[in-house]
Amino acid sequence: MASPPRRGRSPPKVGSSGGIKTPPASPKGKTPQRTPSPSRSPPHRSRTRDARRQSRRESRRPREVVVERVIRETGSSGNWPQLTKMNYNEWALLMKLKLQARHLWDVVDTGDGEYHNDRTALEAICSAVPTEMVSTLAVKDSAKDAWEAIKTLRIGDAWWRKATALNLCT
């Protein structure tokens, strides 16, 4: 009579001849390596013991101080209106609005503010003007100076065009 199969093991394989199959012999006397069978249940750990270990580890380590710095992104030049020869008034209104939204307009308007905010405003202004103006504006001491230079160049140009047009008409 056959014995019942043991728990946790599969019954022996029976071949067509009725005998038990043995694994094939390994070449030149090497023993075949067994792969470990997967465990049926995960390893059991005490949660309270792990929690105690974790709290002990944390009490030994000094606490880290996390410093956060908020950086305002000015975005790419595609976000800023581009100044042309004919759109200064519209450009100035939109730039003022966008700089106000980023809390940078006070730096441009009054000239007072942190250095970082001043440079951020100047970068925004340089991103919104034609490339031939950037080299002139980038060397200005403040964003206010750059804004005034643009204003002088564009309003002066408009005044000059009007004066020339009036002279041509008369």
Buried (B, 14 or more C-beta within 10 A) or exposed (E): EEEEEEEEEEEEEEEEEEEEEEEEEEEEEEEEEEEEEEEEEEEEEEEEEEEEEEEEEEEEEEEEEEEEEEEEEBEEEEEBBEBEEEEBEEBBEBBBEBBEEBEBBBBBBEBEBEEEBBEBBBBBBBBBBEEEBBEBBEEBEBBBBBBBBBEEBBEEEBEEEEEEEEEEEE
